[in-house]
Amino acid sequence: MNQPTWEDFKAFKEALKEELRQEFREEQRQLKEEVRQLREQITEPIPATTRIEVASADVLNQLKALDQGQKEISQKQDKFATDVEELKIDAKAYTGDAAIFKNKVEHIESDVSTLKSDVGTLKTDMGQVKTDIDTIKTVQNGHSKYFEEHGRRLSQMATKDEVNTRFDKVEGDIAELKGLIMQLIQQKP
């Protein structure tokens, strides 16, 4: 199992920070562009210096259209201002999220350090276990040789039936010798 190294973790952390910075910079750039565009759209109101009493229908329609256009521009400006405020809030949230992320990364770094220590302890313990297993194998090999020798000795020992057969033969031999001895004793004057 491939475990990430500390350097891999740091590289990941830096790459993530850089990615968040790039996103933040891009959003800032977009906000600045929107504000620039809004500023270009702002026009100063034309002061009414003279009042013209004679108004034709065409002039009135043009004035209404201009008034409607100014209202639309004003609404768009209000919406853009609201959007800019929302983007500022989002930027603050990203900053807060970055702080939370940094805190979590620090916790992860601490956990990784603990895991490294635990792995080191496990390696040491496993070394001792391997030594113990090797010792057990050596002892078992000795036992195996002992049991092999014991098995050979047992296989060479006679069974109960073989002992009884041998005993019966010895009794027969003794009886035969007794008979011979008795014959010899009787033959001697």
PEFENKA-V380561 format. One record per pair of residues at least 24 apart in sequence whose C-alpha atoms are under 10 Angstrom apart, sorted by the first residue. I is the first residue (numbers start at 1). J is the second residue. Records with the same first field share a line. If there is no record, write none. Layout:
I = J, J
This chain:
4 = 112
5 = 112
6 = 109, 112, 113, 116
9 = 105, 108, 109, 112
10 = 105, 109
13 = 101, 102, 105
16 = 101
17 = 98, 101, 102
20 = 94, 95, 98
21 = 94, 98
23 = 94
24 = 90, 91, 94, 95
27 = 87, 88, 90, 91
28 = 87, 88, 91
31 = 80, 83, 84, 87, 88
32 = 84
34 = 80, 81, 83, 84
35 = 77, 80, 81, 84
37 = 80
38 = 73, 76, 77, 78, 80, 81
39 = 77
41 = 73, 74, 76, 77
42 = 70, 73, 74, 77
43 = 70, 73
45 = 70
